Amino acid sequence: MQYQYTTIGFLGLGLIGGSIARTIRRIHPETVILGYDENKESLELAAAEGVLDKTFDHIDPEFGSCDIIYLCAPVEINISFLPVLKEIISEDCIISDVGSVKEPVQKAVDACGLQENFIGGHPMVGSEKSGYANSNDHLLENAYYFITPSGNTRFSLTAGFQAYTTGLGALVVALAPSEHDFITAAISHVPHIIACELVHLVRRNDNGMLRQLAAGGFKDITRIASSSPIMWEQICTNNSGNIKSLLRDMIADLTEVINELEENHGDYVNEYFREAGEYRSSVPDNSQGLFDKIHKIYVDIPDEPGTLATAASQLAFNNINIKNIGIVHNREFEEGVMEIMLYDEESCEKAAQILESRNYIVHRR
C-alpha cells in the first residue's frame, strides 16, 4: 500500500532535515512542506529553492496540520519541542526524529504522553559537512534508515511511515531503541572517539614532523574526527552508558595487548591482527589495509536504471581503469550514492573532472 501525506513539517533544517525535505519535494512535489529553524538563511534558501512552502521563526500552531513532523535538531532541543507539539498535533500525526541516539528521546516522549505518535528514526547518512547548504535530494537513496517504534506506537502509523520512508528510496530497518543505541555506539560513536584520540595522540607527540608526515592512511582513519563538536557533545552525553561500556572493553583489550607485548608474545600479536583482519574482510565494503591510502570518489546519481552503467562508461571511454564500483548503503561517513575505487590519485582526479564536466556531483575522498 502506498501512503500519501499532504503536509509535512521540519523542526530543524540542516544536512539531514534538508536532504529529507528535498527528497520529498522531488518525489512528492504536491506535498506542502513547513519549516522552522533558528538559522534564517537556511529557511530563506530552502524557500527560494521551492523546497519549503512556508517558513516560521517559531513552532506555529499551523504545524498542527502536519501528517508527519520531523525533529531534526540536536537531541536536547528535539526533546524541548515535545510539550509544544503535544498541544497542537492531530490524532494521526507522526512525530519522528533523525538523531543517532534513541533511548533518551523515547523516554521524554513517554513522559510527555506522545508514545502513540512517535517513531524514532535515524538515516545512516551524513558527512563531516553540515547545514542545509550541503543537503541534497538523493542522500537517502539506498541508505539504511533505522526506525525505532516503541511497543506503544500505533501500528497503523508505523506501517505508514515505514512504507513512506521506503518510497523515498531508503532501506528501512526496524530496531528497539536500546538495540539501536548499542549498535550505533559500536559502529559510530566509539569510532568517532577513537579517531579523535588518535589525532590527540599524534598532536601531543608532535615535534613538528608528525603533522607534516601524517597524511594518507592517517588522514583516512581519522577523517571522522572532523565532525561537529556540538553534535558529538550531545551524542556522547546522551548515549554515555553504551559508549562507556564499550570504551572500558577496549581499555581492557588494550591492557591485554600491552601485557602480551611486555612478554614478547609474537603468537598473540599474530592472532590479534589475524582475527581483526578476517572480521574486517567480512564487513560488506571494499576491504583495505587500515593505513593504506584508498583512492575513491563518491558520485551523486539518481536511483534510475542505467545511471551507474552510464557513469562507468564515461570513465571507460576516457581510459580510466576502475578498480571497483558499487552503491554505498551506509553513508553516515561518506558522501555520494556511487562509490568508485581507482588505482591512484591521478586517476581519481581525472575521473572526477570527467564526471563533473558532464554535470555529475562528485565528492573527493
C-alpha positions in Angstrom: 0.0 0.0 0.0 1.3 3.4 -0.9 0.9 6.0 1.8 0.5 9.6 0.9 0.9 12.6 3.3 -0.3 16.0 2.2 1.5 18.2 4.8 4.9 17.6 6.4 6.8 19.8 8.9 10.5 20.1 9.7 11.8 21.4 13.0 15.4 22.0 12.1 16.7 22.2 8.6 20.4 21.1 8.5 22.0 18.4 6.4 19.7 15.6 7.3 16.4 17.6 7.6 17.2 19.5 4.4 18.0 16.3 2.5 14.8 14.6 3.5 12.8 17.7 2.6 14.5 17.9 -0.8 13.8 14.2 -1.4 10.1 14.7 -0.5 9.9 17.7 -2.8 11.4 15.7 -5.7 9.3 12.6 -5.2 6.1 14.2 -4.0 6.1 17.7 -5.5 2.5 18.3 -4.4 3.3 18.0 -0.7 3.0 21.1 1.5 6.3 21.4 3.5 6.6 23.7 6.5 9.9 24.5 8.1 11.3 26.0 11.3 15.0 26.7 12.0 16.9 29.2 14.1 19.1 29.7 11.0 17.1 32.2 8.9 19.5 31.9 6.0 18.7 28.2 5.7 15.0 28.8 5.7 15.3 31.6 3.1 17.4 29.4 0.8 15.0 26.5 1.2 12.1 28.7 0.4 13.9 30.3 -2.6 14.6 26.9 -4.0 11.0 25.8 -3.7 11.7 23.2 -1.0 9.7 24.9 1.7 6.2 26.3 1.1 6.1 28.2 4.4 8.8 29.2 6.9 8.4 30.1 10.6 10.6 31.6 13.3 8.8 29.6 16.0 6.6 26.4 16.3 3.5 27.9 14.9 0.1 26.2 15.5 0.0 25.6 11.7 2.3 22.7 12.3 -0.8 21.0 13.8 -1.9 20.4 10.2 1.1 18.2 9.5 0.8 14.4 8.8 4.5 14.0 9.7 6.8 16.2 11.8 10.5 15.5 11.6 12.6 16.7 14.5 16.0 17.5 13.0 17.7 19.5 15.8 20.2 18.2 18.4 18.7 15.7 20.9 18.0 18.1 23.8 16.5 20.6 21.5 14.3 18.0 19.9 13.1 17.0 23.4 12.2 20.6 24.2 9.9 20.6 21.2 7.7 17.8 22.5 5.5 19.7 25.0 4.7 22.3 22.4 3.8 19.6 19.8 1.6 17.7 22.2 -0.8 20.7 22.3 -1.1 21.2 18.6 -0.8 17.9 16.7 -3.7 15.9 15.3 -4.5 12.3 16.5 -2.9 10.7 13.4 0.2 12.9 13.2 3.5 11.1 13.1 6.5 12.6 15.0 9.9 11.3 14.1 13.4 12.4 14.9 16.6 11.8 12.9 19.3 11.6 15.5 21.7 8.8 16.3 20.6 8.4 19.9 17.1 7.0 20.6 16.5 6.0 24.3 16.6 9.5 25.9 14.2 10.8 23.3 11.9 7.8 23.7 11.8 8.3 27.5 11.0 12.0 27.0 8.2 11.0 24.5 6.8 8.6 27.1 6.9 11.2 29.8 5.1 13.6 27.6 2.4 11.2 26.6 3.2 11.1 22.9 4.2 7.5 22.6 1.4 6.5 20.3 2.5 9.1 17.7 6.3 8.9 18.0 8.6 6.7 15.7 12.3 7.2 16.3 14.3 7.5 13.1 17.9 7.5 12.1 19.0 7.7 8.5 22.6 6.3 8.3 23.8 9.2 6.1 25.9 12.3 6.6 29.5 13.6 6.4 31.8 16.0 8.1 30.0 18.8 6.4 26.8 20.1 7.9 24.0 22.6 7.2 21.2 22.9 4.7 23.6 24.2 2.0 25.2 20.7 1.9 22.0 18.8 1.7 20.8 17.1 -1.5 17.7 15.2 -2.8 19.5 11.8 -3.2 21.1 11.4 0.2 18.6 8.8 1.3 18.8 6.6 -1.8 19.8 3.0 -0.9 20.9 4.2 2.5 19.9 2.3 5.7 17.2 4.1 7.7 16.7 2.8 11.2 13.2 3.3 12.7 12.6 2.5 16.4 8.9 2.4 17.2 8.1 1.5 20.8 5.6 -1.0 22.0 3.1 1.8 22.4 3.4 3.3 18.9 0.2 2.8 16.9 0.8 0.0 14.3 -1.0 1.9 11.5 1.3 4.9 11.9 4.4 2.7 11.9 3.3 0.8 8.8 2.5 4.1 7.0 5.8 5.7 8.0 7.9 2.6 7.0 6.2 2.4 3.6 6.6 6.2 3.1 10.3 6.1 4.0 10.9 3.1 1.7 9.2 5.2 -1.0 11.8 7.9 -0.5 14.5 5.4 -1.6 15.8 4.3 1.8 16.4 0.8 3.2 14.3 0.6 6.3 15.5 -1.4 9.3 13.3 -1.6 12.5 15.0 -1.9 15.9 14.2 -1.4 19.5 15.5 1.9 20.8 18.0 0.3 23.2 19.3 -2.1 20.5 19.8 0.9 18.1 21.8 2.8 20.7 24.1 0.0 21.4 24.7 -0.7 17.6 25.4 3.0 16.9 27.7 3.3 19.9 29.7 0.4 18.5 29.8 1.3 14.8 29.7 5.1 15.0 30.1 6.8 18.4 33.1 4.9 19.7 34.9 5.0 16.4 34.5 8.8 16.4 36.1 9.0 19.9 38.9 6.7 18.8 39.6 8.8 15.7 39.7 11.9 17.9 42.1 10.1 20.4 44.4 9.1 17.6 44.6 12.7 16.5 45.2 13.8 20.1 47.9 11.2 20.4 49.8 12.5 17.4 49.1 16.1 18.4 50.6 15.6 21.9 53.7 13.9 20.5 54.2 16.2 17.5 57.7 17.6 17.4 57.0 19.4 14.1 57.4 16.4 11.9 54.3 14.4 12.7 51.8 16.9 11.2 53.9 17.0 8.1 54.1 13.3 7.7 50.7 12.3 8.9 48.9 12.2 5.6 47.5 9.4 3.5 46.3 6.5 5.8 46.4 8.6 8.9 44.0 11.1 7.4 41.8 8.4 6.1 41.5 6.6 9.5 41.0 9.9 11.4 38.8 11.7 8.9 35.6 11.4 11.0 37.4 13.3 13.8 36.5 16.5 11.9 32.7 16.2 12.7 30.8 18.8 14.6 31.9 19.2 18.2 28.4 20.4 19.3 26.7 17.4 17.7 29.1 14.9 19.3 28.8 16.5 22.7 25.1 15.8 22.6 25.5 12.3 21.2 28.2 11.3 23.8 26.3 12.7 26.8 23.0 11.1 25.7 24.5 7.6 24.9 27.2 7.7 27.5 26.2 4.3 29.1 26.8 2.3 25.9 29.9 4.4 25.0 31.5 4.0 28.4 30.9 0.2 28.4 32.5 -0.3 25.0 35.4 2.0 25.9 36.0 0.0 29.1 36.0 -3.1 27.0 38.5 -1.5 24.7 40.8 -0.4 27.5 40.8 -3.9 28.9 41.7 -5.3 25.5 44.5 -2.7 25.0 45.8 -3.6 28.5 45.9 -7.2 27.5 47.8 -6.2 24.3 50.3 -4.2 26.4 50.8 -7.2 28.7 51.4 -9.6 25.8 53.8 -7.2 24.2 55.7 -6.9 27.5 56.1 -10.7 27.4 57.1 -10.6 23.8 54.4 -13.0 22.8 54.5 -12.8 19.0 51.9 -15.5 18.5 49.4 -13.4 20.4 50.1 -10.4 18.2 49.8 -12.5 15.1 46.4 -13.9 16.2 45.3 -10.4 17.3 45.8 -9.0 13.8 44.6 -12.2 12.0 41.2 -12.1 13.8 40.8 -8.4 13.2 41.7 -8.8 9.5 39.3 -11.7 9.0 36.4 -9.9 10.6 37.0 -6.6 8.8 37.2 -8.5 5.5 33.7 -9.9 6.2 32.2 -6.4 6.6 30.2 -5.5 3.4 32.6 -2.9 2.0 35.8 -2.8 0.0 38.3 -4.3 2.3 41.5 -2.3 2.6 44.5 -2.3 5.0 43.8 0.1 7.8 46.6 2.5 6.8 46.6 2.0 3.0 45.7 5.1 1.0 42.3 4.5 -0.5 41.7 6.1 -3.9 38.0 6.8 -4.1 35.5 9.3 -5.3 31.8 9.4 -4.5 29.2 10.5 -7.0 25.6 11.6 -6.6 23.4 9.7 -9.1 19.7 9.2 -9.2 18.4 5.7 -8.5 17.3 5.1 -12.1 18.0 2.2 -14.5 21.3 2.6 -16.4 22.7 5.6 -14.4 25.5 3.6 -12.8 26.5 2.0 -16.1 26.4 5.4 -17.9 28.8 6.9 -15.4 31.2 3.9 -15.6 31.1 4.0 -19.4 32.1 7.7 -19.4 35.2 6.7 -17.5 36.0 3.7 -19.6 35.7 5.8 -22.8 38.4 8.0 -21.3 40.7 5.1 -20.5 40.1 5.3 -16.7 40.7 1.9 -15.2 38.2 1.3 -12.4 39.3 -1.0 -9.5 35.8 -1.4 -8.0 32.4 0.3 -8.2 29.3 0.0 -6.1 26.4 1.6 -4.3 27.1 2.9 -0.8 24.3 1.8 1.6 25.7 3.1 4.9 26.6 6.7 4.2 27.0 8.0 7.7 30.6 8.9 7.0 30.5 9.1 3.2 29.0 11.5 0.6 27.5 10.4 -2.7 25.5 7.4 -3.7 28.0 5.7 -6.0 31.5 4.7 -4.8 34.3 4.4 -7.4 37.6 2.9 -6.3 40.6 3.6 -8.6 44.2 2.7 -8.6 45.9 6.0 -7.9 45.4 9.7 -7.1 45.9 10.8 -10.7 43.1 8.5 -11.9 40.8 9.8 -9.1 41.3 13.4 -10.1 40.9 12.7 -13.8 37.7 10.7 -13.2 36.3 13.5 -11.0 37.0 16.1 -13.7 35.4 13.9 -16.4 32.2 13.3 -14.4 32.0 16.9 -13.3 32.2 18.1 -16.9 29.1 16.0 -17.5 27.2 17.7 -14.6 27.7 14.9 -12.1 28.2 16.0 -8.4 31.4 14.4 -7.3 32.8 14.2 -3.8 36.6 13.6 -3.5 37.8 11.4 -0.6 
